[in-house]
Amino acid sequence: MRNVSGIVRAAAVAVVAAGLAVGATRVSGSVQLATPGERVGLPESSSVLVDAASLVCPGQQRLGATGLRDVRGTVTAAAASPDAGVVAGAPGSGSGSVQLLGGPSSTGLAQTADPGAVVSAGVSAADVVVARASGILAPGLVATQVWRHTGDDDRGLTVTPCQLPSSDVWLVGGGSGPSRTERIIVSNPGANAVSVSFEVLGSSGRIDAAAGRDVSIPPLSREVVSLDAIAPDEGYPVVHVTATGGVVSAVLDDQWILGATGRGIDDATRAASPGTDLVVPGVETGGATSLRLANPGDTEALAQVRLLTDKGAVQPDNLRAVRVPAGSTLDVPLPANRAAMGLGIRSDQPLVAAAWAERRATTADRMGDFAWTPATPALRGVAGVLLPGLKGTTKRLLLTGGPAPASAQVRLGTGGGAKLSTVAVPADSTVAVAVGDADAVWVSPTAGSVRAAVSVGGVDGGVPFFSVASLTDAPVRALSVPVRQVRN
C-alpha cells in the first residue's frame, strides 16, 4: 500500500486590486495524485474577479461615546456596483445583489439586483452599517455615508467613503480646545470578536496614556472611543489603530465649536501607510489650509512639500525643508492658492499625512465647516463615490497626477443618463471636473498615476458647509490559489 505522505496547502490570500476585500478570496482546483516517484507542483495562480465584497460605514458617528454628548445627524448610506463596462472583464450576464445591512442582526436596510442601481437608506441607530455585494455585482462595489446637521452650532456636513476593512489603519485629524471633540469609531464587520489597540502620536511625541488602551469589539458591532480620553489636550493628534484576530474599519470624527461659534465637523478616513513619497489629493481652497505630518519612526524626518496646482508644481520656500521629529507630529500652514490643489510630499523617512481646509462665513459670527483629506495611494483599478441627498450643492471631482502626464476615464451618474469622458491630467498637476447633479462618480485610470477626491460644498443660512471624500480602489480582483494533493 502506498502512503500519501504530504499535502501541499495554500493559504487563500486576498490580493485584490483595491486591497483587502472581505469574502474576496478564492481557492480552486481539484485534487491530483502523483504517479510513483513523481511530485506534482501547484499550477500557477491567477487573478479572478471577486464574487463577494464588503465595505464598512461608520453609522451615526456622534452617537454612543461614553461621557460625550450625543449629536444626531441626518445619516444616509448608499451603495452600488458600477454600470456595465466600467469594470474591465466583468460578465455581461449573471446574478448578484447589493445590500445595505445594519447592526449585529444584519438587518436589511436596502437591496438591489440591478447593475449600476444605487440603493440608499436612512440610518438612525448607533450601529455599524455594512454594504455587501455578491455575484456579478461584487466587482467595483462602492458605498458612501452622508451625515448632515443644520440649524445650530453642531451644524456641518461629512461625506464619508465606506471602507475596506484592515488590521492596520492610520487616522490623521482632530485638535485641542474645550469644545473640540473627536471620536474614534471602530467597526467590526466579521463574525468573531476583534481586539483593537491604539497608538497616538502628538507634537511632543507618543502619548503614553493611549498605549494601554485595548478594546474588544463584538461581531458586527462598533465601539466609539473618545480621543480626549486617551490623548487629552493634544493639539495635533495622529492615531494608529491596530486589530488582532480580524479586520476593522475606523474613522476619526472631529467636531469643533470655538466658544459659541460652530467651526464644523468632518470624518478623517484611512490615510496611506507610512511612506517616503506621498500625495494628498483634493485640497480645496477658499479659507485656511494646513498639512499635518506624522513621523512614526525613531529618526527625525526631513521632508519637501510641493503644491500640485492647476498650473503644475509650485515649491514654496518655507516648504523646501520641513523637519518632523521622531515619533511626533507637525502642522504646517499652507500658502494661499487660487484653485484646488494636491500636495506632493517627499521625505527621507516614512511619514503619514493629511490636509485640513476650512470655509467660514463672512458674517460677524464667522461660523463654518472644514474637511480632512488624507494622503492616498494611486488608483489602479476602479474607484467611486456616491452622493445621496446632496441636491443643490457644488460638487467637483479633483484629479491629481504624478510625475508623468496621466489620464482617467470619468463617469458621472448611472444608467442611461451617465456622462462619460476621458480627462487628461498633466504631470504634477490637479484638474477639477464639475460633477453637476450626478449622484455617483466613477474613476478608472487609463495612463500614468492618478489620485482622486470629490469635494461637496454649499451654504445654509449664510453658513458654509463643506466636505471632501477621498477615492480609493474598489474591490475588483482577487488571487485564485489552486490546491493540489501530492504524494511521494
C-alpha positions in Angstrom: 0.0 0.0 0.0 1.3 3.4 -0.9 1.2 6.1 1.8 0.0 9.6 1.0 2.7 11.5 2.9 2.1 15.1 2.2 -0.4 17.7 1.3 0.5 21.0 -0.3 -1.7 23.6 1.4 -2.0 27.1 0.0 -3.5 29.9 2.2 -6.1 31.9 0.3 -4.6 35.4 0.4 -6.9 38.1 -0.9 -4.6 40.2 -3.0 -7.2 42.5 -4.6 -6.5 45.4 -6.8 -8.1 47.6 -4.1 -6.6 46.0 -1.0 -8.4 43.5 1.3 -11.9 42.6 0.4 -14.0 40.5 2.9 -15.1 37.4 1.1 -12.8 38.1 -2.0 -10.6 35.1 -1.7 -10.9 32.0 -3.8 -9.3 28.6 -3.6 -9.8 26.4 -6.6 -8.7 23.2 -8.3 -9.2 19.5 -7.9 -7.0 17.0 -6.0 -4.4 15.3 -8.2 -2.3 12.3 -7.2 1.2 12.0 -8.5 2.5 8.8 -10.1 5.2 6.8 -8.2 8.4 8.8 -7.9 6.8 12.0 -9.2 5.8 15.2 -7.5 3.0 17.3 -8.8 3.6 21.0 -8.3 1.0 23.7 -7.9 -0.3 25.3 -11.1 0.2 29.0 -11.4 -2.2 31.2 -9.5 -4.5 33.5 -11.4 -6.3 36.8 -10.9 -10.1 36.5 -10.9 -13.0 38.8 -10.4 -14.3 38.8 -6.8 -17.6 37.2 -6.3 -18.2 38.7 -2.8 -17.2 42.0 -1.3 -18.0 44.1 1.8 -17.4 47.7 2.8 -18.0 49.2 6.2 -19.7 52.5 7.0 -19.5 54.1 10.5 -23.2 54.7 11.1 -24.3 57.6 13.3 -20.9 59.0 14.1 -21.8 61.2 17.0 -23.8 58.6 19.0 -22.6 56.1 21.5 -19.4 57.6 23.1 -19.3 57.3 26.8 -19.1 60.7 28.5 -19.7 62.7 25.3 -22.8 64.5 24.3 -24.8 62.7 21.5 -25.4 64.7 18.4 -27.9 63.1 16.0 -27.4 63.9 12.3 -29.4 63.0 9.3 -27.5 60.0 8.0 -27.9 58.4 4.6 -25.9 55.3 3.5 -25.8 54.4 -0.2 -24.2 51.5 -2.1 -23.9 50.5 -5.8 -21.9 48.4 -8.2 -20.8 50.2 -11.4 -22.7 50.1 -14.7 -21.8 47.5 -17.3 -18.5 48.3 -19.0 -16.9 50.2 -16.1 -15.1 47.1 -14.7 -12.9 45.5 -17.4 -13.7 41.8 -18.0 -16.9 41.9 -15.9 -19.5 39.4 -17.2 -22.4 40.9 -19.0 -24.9 38.5 -17.5 -25.5 36.5 -14.3 -27.0 37.1 -10.9 -25.9 39.1 -7.9 -27.1 41.6 -5.3 -26.0 44.7 -3.4 -27.3 45.0 0.2 -27.1 47.6 3.0 -27.2 45.8 6.4 -27.3 47.3 9.8 -26.4 46.2 13.3 -25.5 42.8 15.0 -28.6 41.2 13.5 -27.6 42.3 9.9 -31.0 43.9 9.4 -31.6 44.5 5.8 -31.9 48.3 5.1 -32.0 48.2 1.2 -31.2 45.9 -1.6 -30.9 45.7 -5.4 -30.1 43.2 -8.1 -29.6 45.7 -10.9 -26.0 46.7 -12.0 -25.5 50.4 -11.6 -28.5 50.9 -9.4 -27.9 53.0 -6.3 -29.6 51.7 -3.1 -29.8 54.0 -0.1 -31.3 54.0 3.4 -31.5 56.3 6.4 -29.5 55.2 9.5 -30.9 56.2 12.9 -29.3 53.7 15.3 -25.7 53.8 16.7 -24.9 50.6 14.7 -22.3 49.5 12.2 -23.5 49.6 8.6 -22.2 47.1 6.1 -22.5 47.3 2.3 -22.3 43.7 0.9 -22.3 42.6 -2.8 -22.3 39.2 -4.4 -22.1 37.5 -7.8 -21.7 39.8 -10.8 -22.3 42.9 -8.7 -19.3 42.4 -6.3 -16.5 43.8 -8.6 -16.3 47.5 -8.1 -18.6 47.8 -5.1 -18.8 51.4 -3.7 -20.6 52.7 -0.7 -20.7 56.2 0.9 -22.3 57.6 4.0 -23.5 61.3 4.3 -24.0 62.9 7.8 -25.6 66.3 8.0 -26.8 68.6 10.8 -28.2 72.1 10.4 -29.7 74.9 12.5 -27.3 75.2 15.4 -23.6 75.2 16.5 -23.4 71.4 15.7 -24.1 72.1 12.0 -21.8 70.5 9.4 -21.5 68.0 6.6 -19.4 64.8 6.3 -19.3 62.7 3.2 -17.5 59.5 4.3 -16.5 56.8 1.9 -17.2 53.4 3.4 -14.0 51.4 3.8 -12.5 48.1 3.1 -11.6 46.6 6.5 -8.0 46.3 7.5 -5.9 45.2 10.5 -3.8 48.5 10.3 -5.4 52.0 10.0 -3.8 55.5 10.3 -6.1 58.4 11.1 -5.0 62.0 10.8 -7.3 64.6 12.3 -8.5 66.4 15.4 -7.1 69.1 17.6 -7.3 70.7 21.1 -9.8 73.1 22.6 -12.5 72.9 25.3 -15.3 72.3 22.8 -13.5 70.2 20.2 -14.4 66.6 20.5 -13.0 63.7 18.5 -14.4 60.2 18.4 -12.7 57.1 17.0 -15.4 54.8 15.6 -14.0 51.3 15.1 -16.4 48.8 13.4 -16.0 45.0 13.2 -17.8 43.6 10.2 -16.7 40.0 10.9 -18.3 37.0 12.7 -15.7 36.9 15.5 -14.7 39.4 18.2 -11.6 41.6 17.4 -9.2 43.2 19.8 -8.1 46.7 18.9 -5.2 48.7 20.3 -4.3 52.4 19.8 -1.1 54.4 19.4 -1.4 58.2 19.3 1.4 60.5 18.1 1.4 64.1 19.1 3.5 67.2 18.8 5.7 66.2 21.7 6.0 62.5 20.9 4.0 59.4 21.6 1.1 59.7 24.0 1.7 57.3 26.9 -2.0 57.3 28.0 -3.0 55.6 24.8 -0.5 52.7 25.0 -2.5 50.5 27.3 -6.0 51.1 25.9 -7.2 47.9 24.2 -10.8 47.4 23.2 -12.6 44.2 22.3 -15.3 44.7 19.6 -18.0 42.0 19.3 -19.0 40.7 15.9 -21.0 43.0 13.6 -20.6 45.8 16.1 -18.7 49.0 16.7 -17.1 50.8 19.6 -16.8 54.6 19.9 -13.7 55.8 21.8 -13.2 59.4 22.9 -9.8 60.6 21.7 -9.6 63.0 24.6 -9.8 60.0 26.9 -6.5 58.5 25.5 -4.8 61.7 24.3 -6.0 64.6 26.5 -5.3 68.2 25.2 -3.2 67.0 22.2 -3.3 69.7 19.6 -2.1 67.7 16.6 -3.0 64.0 17.0 -2.5 61.2 14.6 -4.0 57.8 15.6 -2.7 54.3 14.6 -5.4 51.6 15.0 -4.2 48.0 15.1 -6.5 45.0 15.1 -5.8 41.5 16.3 -7.9 38.5 15.4 -9.7 40.1 12.5 -10.0 43.3 10.5 -11.8 46.5 11.2 -12.8 49.8 9.7 -12.0 53.0 11.6 -12.7 56.7 11.2 -12.0 59.7 13.4 -14.9 62.0 13.7 -13.8 65.6 14.5 -16.2 68.3 15.6 -15.1 71.8 16.6 -17.1 74.5 18.4 -15.0 77.5 19.4 -16.7 79.3 22.2 -20.2 79.9 20.7 -19.0 79.6 17.1 -19.6 76.3 15.3 -16.4 75.7 13.2 -17.6 72.4 11.6 -17.3 68.7 11.5 -15.7 66.0 9.4 -14.6 62.4 9.3 -10.9 61.7 8.9 -10.7 58.4 7.0 -7.9 56.0 6.5 -4.6 57.6 5.3 -2.0 55.9 3.2 0.5 53.8 5.2 3.8 55.5 6.2 5.8 56.3 3.1 8.6 58.5 1.7 6.6 59.6 -1.4 3.1 60.7 -0.5 0.4 62.6 -2.4 -2.6 64.3 -0.8 -5.3 64.9 -3.5 -8.3 67.2 -3.3 -7.1 70.1 -1.1 -9.8 72.8 -1.6 -9.0 76.4 -1.2 -11.1 79.4 -0.1 -10.0 79.5 3.5 -7.2 78.5 5.8 -5.3 75.3 4.9 -2.6 73.3 6.6 -0.8 70.0 6.3 -0.4 67.6 9.2 2.7 65.2 9.1 3.4 62.3 11.4 6.7 60.6 11.8 6.2 57.1 13.4 9.9 56.2 13.2 12.8 56.7 15.6 14.8 59.2 13.3 14.0 62.8 12.5 12.5 63.2 9.0 13.4 65.9 6.5 10.5 66.5 4.1 9.9 68.6 1.0 6.3 69.7 0.3 5.1 70.9 -3.2 1.8 72.3 -4.2 0.4 70.4 -7.2 -1.8 73.1 -8.7 -3.8 73.5 -11.9 -0.6 75.2 -13.4 1.8 72.5 -12.3 4.1 72.0 -9.3 4.9 75.0 -7.1 7.7 74.9 -4.5 7.2 77.4 -1.6 10.4 78.4 0.0 9.2 77.6 3.5 8.3 74.0 2.5 11.6 73.0 0.9 12.9 71.5 4.1 10.3 70.6 6.8 11.7 68.8 9.8 9.4 66.3 11.6 10.8 65.0 14.9 10.9 61.2 15.5 7.7 59.8 16.9 5.9 63.1 16.6 3.5 65.2 14.5 3.7 68.7 13.0 1.2 71.0 11.5 2.4 73.2 8.6 0.4 76.2 7.3 -0.1 76.2 3.6 0.2 79.2 1.3 -2.9 80.5 -0.4 -3.7 79.1 -3.9 -6.4 80.4 -6.2 -7.7 76.9 -7.1 -7.9 73.4 -5.7 -4.6 71.5 -5.5 -2.9 68.4 -4.4 0.2 68.1 -2.2 3.4 66.1 -3.0 5.5 65.1 0.0 8.9 63.5 -0.3 11.0 62.7 2.8 14.0 60.7 3.9 11.9 58.8 6.5 8.4 57.3 6.2 5.6 59.8 7.1 1.8 59.8 7.4 -0.1 62.9 6.1 -3.4 64.6 5.6 -4.5 68.2 4.8 -7.1 70.3 6.6 -9.1 73.1 4.9 -11.9 75.3 6.1 -14.6 77.6 4.9 -16.1 80.3 7.1 -18.9 82.8 6.8 -18.2 86.4 6.2 -20.7 87.4 8.9 -19.7 88.5 12.4 -20.2 85.1 13.9 -17.7 83.5 11.3 -19.3 80.0 11.6 -18.2 77.5 9.0 -17.1 74.0 8.2 -13.9 72.1 7.5 -12.6 69.0 5.7 -9.7 66.5 6.3 -8.2 64.9 3.2 -5.7 62.1 3.7 -2.8 61.0 1.5 -4.0 58.1 -0.6 -2.4 55.5 -2.9 -2.5 55.9 -6.7 -5.6 54.4 -8.2 -5.0 51.1 -10.0 -8.5 49.9 -11.0 -11.9 51.4 -10.4 -12.8 53.9 -7.7 -16.0 55.7 -7.0 -18.1 57.7 -4.6 -21.9 58.1 -4.2 -23.5 61.4 -3.3 -27.0 60.7 -1.9 -29.3 63.6 -0.9 -26.9 66.4 -1.9 -29.0 68.3 -4.4 -28.3 72.0 -4.6 -24.6 71.6 -3.7 -21.5 72.3 -5.7 -19.6 69.0 -6.3 -16.2 68.7 -8.0 -14.0 65.8 -8.9 -10.4 66.7 -8.2 -7.8 64.6 -10.1 -4.1 64.9 -9.1 -1.4 63.4 -11.4 2.0 62.0 -10.7 5.5 62.9 -12.2 4.3 62.0 -15.7 1.2 63.0 -17.7 -1.8 60.8 -16.9 -5.4 60.3 -17.8 -8.5 58.8 -16.4 -11.9 57.7 -17.6 -14.6 59.5 -15.6 -18.3 58.5 -15.4 -20.7 60.9 -13.8 -24.1 59.4 -12.8 -25.6 56.0 -13.5 -27.7 54.4 -16.2 -28.6 55.9 -19.5 -28.1 59.5 -18.2 -24.5 59.0 -17.2 -21.8 61.2 -18.8 -18.6 59.5 -19.9 -15.3 61.4 -20.6 -11.6 60.9 -20.6 -9.8 63.5 -18.6 -6.1 64.4 -19.2 -4.1 65.2 -16.1 -0.7 67.0 -16.7 2.3 65.9 -14.6 2.3 67.1 -11.0 -1.0 68.9 -11.5 -4.6 68.9 -10.3 -7.6 69.1 -12.6 -11.1 69.9 -11.4 -14.2 68.4 -13.1 -17.6 69.7 -12.4 -19.9 66.9 -11.2 -23.2 68.8 -11.5 -26.3 67.0 -10.3 -24.8 63.5 -10.7 -25.3 61.2 -7.6 -22.4 58.9 -8.5 -18.8 59.4 -9.7 -16.6 56.6 -11.1 -12.9 57.0 -12.0 -10.7 54.5 -13.8 -7.1 55.5 -14.6 -6.1 54.9 -18.2 -2.5 56.1 -18.1 0.0 57.3 -15.6 -0.5 57.8 -11.8 -3.8 59.4 -10.7 -5.3 60.1 -7.3 -8.8 61.5 -6.8 -11.2 63.1 -4.4 -14.7 64.7 -4.6 -15.5 67.9 -2.8 -19.0 68.9 -1.8 -19.9 72.4 -0.6 -22.8 74.8 -0.2 -24.3 77.4 2.0 -27.1 77.0 4.6 -28.5 80.1 6.3 -25.4 82.1 5.2 -23.0 79.5 6.8 -20.8 77.3 4.5 -20.9 73.5 4.7 -18.1 71.5 3.2 -16.6 68.0 3.0 -14.1 66.1 0.8 -14.3 62.4 0.1 -11.1 60.7 -1.0 -11.4 57.9 -3.5 -9.6 54.6 -3.1 -9.7 51.4 -5.2 -12.8 49.4 -5.0 -12.6 45.6 -4.6 -12.3 44.1 -8.1 -9.9 41.2 -8.3 -8.5 38.5 -6.0 -5.7 36.0 -6.3 -7.0 32.5 -7.0 -4.7 29.9 -5.4 -5.2 26.3 -6.5 -4.8 23.4 -4.1 -3.4 20.0 -5.1 -2.6 16.9 -3.1 0.7 15.2 -3.7 2.3 12.0 -2.5 5.8 10.7 -2.5 
